[in-house]
Amino acid sequence: MHTLIGLDVDPIARATATARLAGLVEARRAGGEASSTPASASTPPPSSLTLHVRAANFRTLAAELAESGCDAADGILLDLGFSSMQV
């Protein structure tokens, strides 16, 4: 199973990310691609992709992973800058 976990303290950023990533999850469940990127051996099979978007700070990442049932990560993407919505 593959899990996407999004952490942000900004409720607008969480809502935006949830809407965008939900489309990816639904496309995977339907067996399609959400982008023009070709499928590869590392592409999760349909229905094995889950999404968790939480109101949290990156410093609680370990606790959030544990609460989601994740014991390891293949990669972590962090957005450490400020949002254009905040300007």
Secondary structure, 3 states (H helix, E strand, C coil): CEEEEEEECCHHHHHHHHHHHHHHHHHHHCCCCCCCCCCCCCCCCCCCEEEEEEECCHHHHHHHHHHCCCCCCCCCCCCCCCCHHHC
